[in-house]
Amino acid sequence: MTEESEPRRRFLTVEQVSEELNVGVPQIRALLRSGELRGIQVGGRGVWRIGANDVEDFIVEAYLRTAERIATGDLTIDGEPDR
């Protein structure tokens, strides 16, 4: 079965989102704690699931925030102001 024919999952694990965004699991957990990334806790053992649409919304918002930072000159690369 090719990737294109696989059905899209409604919910992703923290690890799957970490892989999708190419960041560590601790970063995803921090985004969940801060509310920047929406997720739901399933059960009482700290099992989190993030909606695929919520990941896409997060990416769109991240692009918008980046564009705003570029427009205001606040974006830094490797700690150096981009001015």
SULWO-V330997 format. One record per backbone hydrogen bond with DSSP energy under -0.5 kcal/mol. CO is the residue of the C=O (numbers start at 1). NH is the residue of the N-H. Records with the same first field share a line. If there is no record, write none. Layout:
CO: NH + NH
This chain:
2: 5 + 6
3: 6
10: 52
12: 50
13: 17
14: 18
15: 19
16: 20
17: 21
18: 22 + 23
24: 27 + 28
25: 29
26: 30
27: 31
28: 32
29: 33
30: 34
31: 35 + 36 + 37
40: 42 + 49
41: 43
42: 47
46: 48
47: 42
48: 14
49: 40
50: 12
51: 55
52: 56
53: 57
54: 58
55: 59
56: 60
57: 61
58: 62
59: 63
60: 64
61: 65
62: 66
63: 67
64: 68
65: 69
66: 70
67: 71
68: 72
69: 73 + 74 + 75
70: 73
75: 82
77: 80
80: 77
81: 83
